[in-house]
Amino acid sequence: MLLTTVVLGLVAAVVGLAILARRLAVPYPVLLVLGGLVLSCVPGLPRVTLDPELVVLLFLPPAIYAQARTTALRDLWRDRGPLALLAVGLVLVTTLTVAVVAHALMPGLPWASAVLLGAIVAPTDTVAASAVLCRLGLSQRLLALIEGEGLLNDAIALVLAHAAVAAVLAGRLNVGADLLTFGWTCAGGIAVGLLAGWLLAHVRRTLDDPPIENTLSLLTPYTAYLCAAWLGASGVLAVVTVGVYLGRRGPRIMSAPTRLRADAIWEQVDFTLNGLIFILIGLQLPSILVALAARGPLRLVAESAALGVTVILIRCAWVGLMSLAPSQRISGRIATPLGWPEGALVAWSGARGIVSLAAALALPRLTSMGQPFPGREQIIVSTFGVILCTLVGQGLSLGPLVRWLGVRDNGAAQTETRMARAVTAQAALAQLETDACTASLPAAVMEPVRASYRARARPTAGRTPRGTRSLNAERQLALRRRLLDVERTRLIQLRDQAQIGDHALQAVQHELDLEQVRLDQLLAHRRGEPEGACAEEVPGLHPRR
């Protein structure tokens, strides 16, 4: 009963704080963390203690998968050089630099534990980054780069942290064995993700039941994560890989009703889990401070602030060096380096989150010799301090920084979306003209459809919803329904030929899916079938009568 009350109370707190954050125009992760801190100080409330393994298993896979399934693969590949420098190079530099600073600030902290602390605070958090940046109106390139970094650097940092834990437990560092472990962890995680994605894609291709398919979708990140962990590979990389793979294959293997429901389900899961993650971070403060009460609050604050500033300065310096790199020609296109406004924003978008906290809390309490794990409490409180410094400090200032730098979306994604609408409409129009020569459809059926597609085939035209007034014949409905398949096929070709990105495909695909469900419901109504006989009924998509 107490657990149920706590969970419901936390969900209610997430909703209330998210509403308040919207009213105050503050990133909701920041307010949730601060709200958790305030709640942790209220006397009489039950203390919430996180089980690190439960946090990693329950929260991390779906949170990562929700981001990976909508990742713009073309944008990541275009900026693979900067992405590698951020996800790999910056993690290594941050780990070593933080280790040096931590060892100097905490003389009793062994070098292996200092390196461990550096590896724990090195990765940015994709959940935190997306939650803070998604409402700032940034270009798709910047969002893809920052989110892609957060998806990939977790695995690199966690592998380094695992090696550092092994060194602390064994009392020495085995470079050769650690390099082999690193290679298998990365390669194995990617292999597990690809295999899981391939198998699940074949299974889902045989299904045509949205509830079953979406239940399978919810199980996908957990399955990939657990299989990779069982094999000693990176569960994070496995989840990222299977998410990107199925996101890429989704337009071919999922029906329109399934896709619409999946988008709604994952949007809700993403918000709920993110909210609980950030408020739980704030609630951990009392239990963390109890372990280090003897060190003094001022000293703890000073050490945590110094490490937070170190992490921020390292990132700023590294991104500044990246901006000096020359342009590269990739796949016939010029990949320009980040300019100083974009580079400044990337440098300031290094929030840490649940990955770092869970990695710190999961540290063993005892070594293999039965001795206390050296520096465990110091690592935990320092990690928490870095999370507060980056998430709250940088999160609150990102909005003003974006306005001051003038970094805004250049409209490239919207241009691609309009182009995709026009090209798919042209493909449908070409198919319609072919049908006019081969099919004996009356002009009353053909002309309204032809006129609507000619209007939308203009690149500047938007896609307007199709009302029911023009759909006055069953044959016209069936014709429009069949042309949607032509549009969808052409849309996927545009994506595969790299003429549009994943975001443009998702936008136009969503419009086609909505239209397909409407037409299926209208056809079912005209034929006297129960609504949903042609397609699964989706709330809010009934045609107006």
N, C-alpha and C positions, 0 to 999 in steps of 0.2 A: 504493500500500500504506500509506504514511504517513497519507494523508488518511482512509482507511478506519479505521485504528487510532485516529486522533484523534476521529472522529465516534462510533465505538463507545465509546470511553473517556468522551466527554462524556455520552452517553446513560446509561451506567452510573453516572456521577457524579450525574446528575439523579435517577435512581431511588434511589440510596443516600441522597442528601441529602434527598429528599422523605420517605423512610421515617424518617430521623432527625428531620426537622421535625415529623412526626406524633407521634413519641414524646415530643418536647420541648414539644409544643403551641405551636410557633412557626410563623407564616405561612411557607410554603415558599419564596416569592419572596425573602424576606429571607435565609434560610439559603443559598439558591442563589447570591445575589450575594456573600455573605461567603465561601462555598465557592469561588467563582470567584476572588476576591481571594487566598485562600490558595493555590490551585493555581497562580496566576500567579507566585507567589514561590518555587515549588519548583524548584530547579536541575535542569537536564537535561531537563525537560519541553518539548516543542515549543511555540513561541509561536503563539498563534492571533490573527491579524489579520483584522478584519472588513472586507469589501468593502461599503461603505454601500449601494450600489445593490442588491447581492445580498441584504443584510439586509432592506431595504425591500420588495423584490419577493418574497422567499422567505417571510419571517415575517409581515409586516404584514397583507397581504390575508386569509389564512386566520384569523389571530388575531382580526381585526375581524369577519369574517364569522361566526365561531363565536359571538360575542357577539350580533351583530345578528339572527341567525336566530331567537333565542329572546327577543328584546326585547319587553317588554310595551308595545305601542303605546298602549293606552288610558291607562296610567299616565303615559307621556311626554306625551300630549296634555293630560291633566288638569293636569299641572304644567309646561305649556309656558312660562309666565311665568318661574318660577324657573330653568327649564332654559336659556332664552335669556339670562338674566342671568349664569348660570355659564359657558355655552359661548361667549358672545360678549362680554358686558360685562367679565367677569373676565379674559378673555384680553387684551383691549385694555389694561385697567388694569395688569395684571401686566407686560405688555410695556413700557409706558412707565415704570413705577416701577423695574423691574429695570434698564432702560437708564440711568436717572439714577444709581442706586446703583453700577452697574458703571463708568460713566464717572468717578465720583468716586473709586472704589477703584483704578482702572487709568487713570491720567492719559494714557497713550499710546494708549488705545483710542479710535478715532474714534466719533463719535456714531452713524453708520450701523451700525458693528459692534456698538455697545452695544445699539441697537434690535434688531439681529439676535439677539443673545444673549437679550434679553428675550422675543422671539417663540419662540425654541427651547425655553426652559424654561417657557413659559406653559401649555402643555396638560398636563392630567393624563393618565394612561395607563389606558385601560379594562382592559387585560390585568392590570396591577398591581392596580388597584382591585378587580376581580372576584376575583382570586386571594386577596387579603387578606381581603375582606369576606364572601365567600360562606359561610364557616363560622361566622360570628358570630351567626347567628340574628336578623338584622335584618328589619324590615318590608319588604314588597315595594315600598312607595313610596320608601323610602330607597335601596334597591338600584337601582331603576329610575332614580332621579334621578342617582345617582352614576355608574352605568354609562352612562346616556344622555349625560351631560356628557362622559365620556371618549370616546364615539363621535363626538360632534359637534365638540368643541373642537380636535381634531387638525387638521381641515381648515382652520378659521379661522387657527390659529397657523401652519400650514405655508404658507398663502397670504401671511401677513404676513412670514414668513421669506423667502419667494421674492422679495417686493418689496424687502426689505432687502438681500438679496444683489445684486439688480439695481442698487440704489442704490450699493452699495460698488463694484461692477464699473464702473459708469458715472461714479462720482464725484459724483452728484447724485440727488435724489429727484424723480420725475415723478408728482405726486399724481393728475392726471387719468388718466394711463395706468394707474397702479396701481389706481385705483378700478374702471376698466373691466375690468382683469384679475381683480380680486377678484370682481366680479359674474359674469363668465363662468365662472370657476373653480368657484364654488359652484353656479350654475344649471346649468352644463354637467355637473358631476358628478352632480347629482340626476337630470338628464334621461337621462344614459347609464345610470345605475342602474335607472331605471324602464323604459327600453327593453329593457335586458338581462333584467330580471325578467319583463317581458311575453313576450318571445320564448322564454325558457327555460321559462316556465310552459306555454306552448302546446306546446313540444316534449315536455316531460315528461308532459303529459296523454296523449300518444299512446303512451307507453312503458309497459310492464309487465314490466320486467326490473330487479330491484334492483341487480345489479352495474353495469349500464350507467348507471342513474339516479344511483347514488351516485358513480360516477366522474365523471359530469357535474357533480354537486354539488361535488366537490373542485376541478373546473376553474372553477366559477362565479366565485369571488372574483378569481382571476387574470385571467379574461377581462374582467370589469368594470373592474378596476384598469388593465389595459394599454390598453383602449379609451379610457378617460377620459384617461389620460396622453398617449396619441397625439394626442388632440384638444386638449391643453393644459388640461384640466379637472382637478378634484380626484378622484384615484383613491380616496382615503379615503371621500369622500362617495358615490362610485359604489358602493363595496363596502357601505357602511352601507345605502344605499337598496335595493340588490338583495337584501341579506340580510333586511331588514325586509319587503320586498314578498313574497319567496318564503316567508318564515316565516308571513306572513299567509295566503298562498294554499295552503300545504302541506297542510292538512287536506282540501282539495278535489282536489288534483292528485296526491297520493301514496297508494300502497296501504299497508296496515298493515305487511307485511313490509319494504317499502322504508323506511318511517319508523323502524321499530325498528332496522334496520341503520344508517341514517343517524345516529340519535342515538348509537349506540355508536361509530361511526367518528369523528364530530366530537368526542365526548368524549375519545377517545384522541388525536386530532390536536391538540386544544386543550391537553391536558396536556403532550404531548411538546414542542410548539413553545414554550409558555410556559416550560417548564423550560430548554430550550436558550437562550431569549432571556435569561433572568435570569443563568444561569451565564456566558454570553458577555459580559454587561455587566461582570461581575467580572473576567473574563480580559483586558479591555482596559487595565487600569491601567498595566502596565509601559510599553506603547507610548505611552500618553498622557503619562506623567511624563518620559520621555526627552526629549520635545520641549521641556519647560520646566524642565530640570534647573538651568539657570542662575538661575532666579528664586528658588530656595530653597523647601524643603518647608513651612516654617512660614508663609511668606507665602501660598503656594498654599492651604494649609489654612484660613488666616484669611479669604482672599477667598471661597473656596467656601462656608465656613460662613456668612459674612455674606450671601451671595446666597441660600443656603438658608433662613436665618431670614427674609430679606426676603420670599421667596415665600410662606412659611407665614403670616407676619403679614398680608400683603395679603389672602390668602384668608380668614383669620379675620375681618378687618375687613369685607370685602365680604359674607360670609355673615351677619355680625352686622347689617349694614344691611338685608339682604334679609329677615331675620326680623321687622323692624319694619313690613314692608309690610302693608296691610290685606287682609282676605279678599276673594276674587273669586268671582263666580258664573259658572261655566262649564258650558254645556249643562245648565242647570237644577240644577247641584250647586254646593255651596259648596267652593271650593278654599282651604283654610286655609293660612296661612304656616307655615313650620317653627317649632316651639317651640324653646326654648333647648337642651334636650338633643339633639333631632334636628339642630338647626342646628350645635351644637358638634361633633357627629360628622361632619356633612358638611364642616365647616371643616377638620377634622383628616384628611380622607380625600383629600388632594391629592397622592398619590404620583406621581412622574414615572418614566418608563421608557424603553422601546426607541424610541419615536417621537422623543423629544428627543435620545437618543444618536445615532440614525441620521441625524437632521437635522444634527447638529453634525459628525459624521464625513464627511458628504457635501459639506461646504463645499469649493469649489475651492481649490487651492493657490496659483494665480496669478490676478491680475486680467487684464483685457483688454490692459493695457499691459505685461504680462510681469512685473509686480512681485508680491512675495509678498502674499497676501491678508491685509489688516491684521487682526491680532488673532486669527487662526485657531486657534493653539494655546491661547491664553487662553480662547477660547470653548469649545473642546473640554473642557479640564480643568475649567472652571467648570460646564459642563453635567454632567459626571460627578460633581462634588461635590454639586450640587443633587439629582441622582438618589439618591446615597447618603444625603444628609441626609433627604430625604422618604421614600424607600422603606424604609430601615433604621430611622431614628429614629421616624417616624410609624407604620410597619408594626408594630414591636415594641410600641408603646404603644396600638394600637387596641383590642386585646382587653381590657386593664385599663380603658381608657376606657369601653368599652361596659358593662362590669360596674359601674363607678362611676356612670355616668349612668343606669343602669337602662333603657337603650333596648333593647327587645325587640320581637319580632314580636307584633303585636296579634291575630294569628289571623285577619285578614280573608281572606287567601288560602285558609286551611283551611276557613273558613265558606263561601266561594264554591265550593270544591271539593265539599263535602258537599251544598250546594244543587244543584250541577250533577248530581251522581250521582242525587239524588232526582228532579229534573225529567226527566232522560233516562229514568230507570226508569218514571216516570209516562207518558211518551210511548210507551215500548214496551208498557206495560200497556194503554194505550188502543188501540194497534194490535192487540194480542192479543185484546181484546174484540171489535173489528171482525171479526177473522179468525174468531172463534168463531161469529159470525152468518152468515158467508159461506162458510166452509170446512168441510168434513166431517172435521175432525180429531177423533180419539177423546179421551175425557177423560183417558186414561192419558198422552197426549202433552201436553194443554193444562194440566192441573192442576199438575204440578210446576213448569212454567215460570211459570204465573200466581202460584203461591205465592212463588217466589223474587223475582219483580218486586214483589209487594206488600210483601214484607219490606224490599226496598231502596228503595221509594218513600217511606219515612219519612225526613225531613230529617236525623235523627240517626244513621241507619244508615250503616255503611260498606259499601264494595263488597267482598264476599268472593269469593275465587277459586271458580270453578265446577269441582268435581271431576268425575271420570269416573263415579262410582257412580250419579248421578242421570241421566246421559246414557245411558240404556239402550236407546234406539231411534234409528234413523237419522232418522226424521221429526222427533223431538224435537230432535236436533242441527241439522237444517236449519232448524227454526223459530227456535231460539236464534240461529243464524247470521244469519237474515234480520232479526231484531229488532235486532241490533247496528247495522245500517245505519240503522234508525229512530233509535236512540240517538245515533249520530254526527251525523245531520242535525240533530237537536234541539240537540245540544251546540254546533254551529257557529252555529245561530240565536241561542243565548244569548250567544255571544261577539259576534256582529255587532250585537246589540241592546244591547251594553254592560252586560248584566246580570252577566256574569262577565268576568274578565280573561284575558289570554293564559296566565298561569301555571296558572290553574284548568283552562282548556281543555287545556293540555298534559298535566296530571296525569291527568285523566279519559280523554283520548284515548289515553294510554299504556296505561291499564288495558283499554280497549276493543280496542286493537291486540293486546295479549297474549292476550286472550280469543279474538279472531278467529283468531289463528294456532293456538291450541289446538283450537278447534272444526274448523278446516279440516284439521288433521292427523288428528283423530278421524274425520271424515267420510271422508277418504281411506283410513284404515285399515279402516273398516267396508265400504267399497265395493271393497276389495281393490286399491286403487291404490297406487303407491309414495308414501311420505310426501313431501310437497312438491308433489304433483300439484295440490292445491287451493290451496296457498300455499307460498311459499318457506320452507324449513326454517330456523328460527332457533335457534342453540345455546342450550340451557338451557330451552327451552320445550316439551319433550316432556311429554305428560301422564303422570302416574304410573300404572303398571300394577300 
